[in-house]
Amino acid sequence: MRHIYVHVPFCRRRCSYCDFSIAVRRTIPARAYLDAIRREHDLLLAAGDWDDAPLETLYLGGGTPSLLPADVVGELVRLFGASAAADAERPVSGIEVTLEANPDDVTPEAVAAWRAAGINRVSLGVQSFNDAVLAWMHRTHDAARADAAVGTLRDAGFENISLDLIFALPETLRSHFRADLVRALSLKPAHLSVYGLSVEPRTPLARWLSRGSLAPTPEHRYGEEFLLAHEMLAAAGFEHYEVSNYARPGRRSRHNAAYWTLHPYAGLGPSAHSYGDGVRRWNLAAWTAYARTVGSGTRPEAERERLTSEQQRIEGLYLGLRTTAGVEHTALRAAGRAVAEHAVRQGWLLVEGDRLRASAAGWLRLDEIVARLTT
């Protein structure tokens, strides 16, 4: 596997919008977690589900990977850096190694240890620069802490820094997304991930909406703020290379690109997904069930599915249109070509040689466009 995702489920608290597989803990069971990941890695090796291809990307996501002690982060990087024979001849720094971090975990000591361990890209969960919004989100940091975290990372030599922001927040919060974008740009990140707020079942946000204590975000605001980000970040020199992602030239996320292009990838840890040869599989979601299962010597797989050739075609079409690479005309069937021609006339799809790609306005209608292209 050239691309590896490791899910670290631990958090100090659950954010108001989060439905990820997390385990809220006061004390992080870091050594038990590291032992469980090693066991799953060994089970994959024993099953022949691991090859000796040179590793290209390693992504420690969560949850909150930055809650792990720095020595455990280092051991995880070494575990996967040593899993392919080719890596013995090149440093781990030649691989894109990403750590997701919360701003309040970014200290000079932790950052120095991450860098020494081989981390060369940090994705910082800023989400907003409005302290009232951060409190509503149940985040554990404030805006000043986010500013300081970027400075600490840069002082330690990190250049490949990504920031996460959330837009289309409820109007009662009186947040100003333009101000968030201006503040983010002032920090000169290499990459920005910008996500519209989504309402997931069984989250505090969903409960607030269902009982009427919070009004939903107007639909038009989502589109307006999405296009605002596209306009402002493009003017600042960022490439809008995927629906939610912007990068300075040469700083696109290589790990995420593997998902969008249906390259094989392995996921370890609770709820982590893997894909290869048309088969998608995913692990048990709860940390306790995951740890107990691998501890007994059993793979923690919850379920798997084999995609039909038609499902793979549709998924490739959808994922391709999420990116600026787009798709070839030949990916469309005869019925879809008329739909594509209409979308081109509307300015939602753009024709570039033998490829079709979505415009920013088209990305807002991506689900509708793909549904019509594949009927």
Helices and strands as residue ranges (DSSP letters): E 3-8, E 10-11, E 23-24, H 30-46, E 57-62, G 65-67, H 70-81, G 85-89, G 92-94, E 96-101, G 103-105, H 108-117, E 121-127, H 131-136, H 143-155, E 161-167, G 171-173, H 177-186, E 191-196, H 204-210, H 219-235, E 239-242, E 245-247, H 254-260, E 266-268, E 273-276, E 279-283, H 287-295, E 301-306, H 309-321, E 327-328, G 329-331, H 334-346, E 349-352, E 355-358, H 360-363, H 366-373
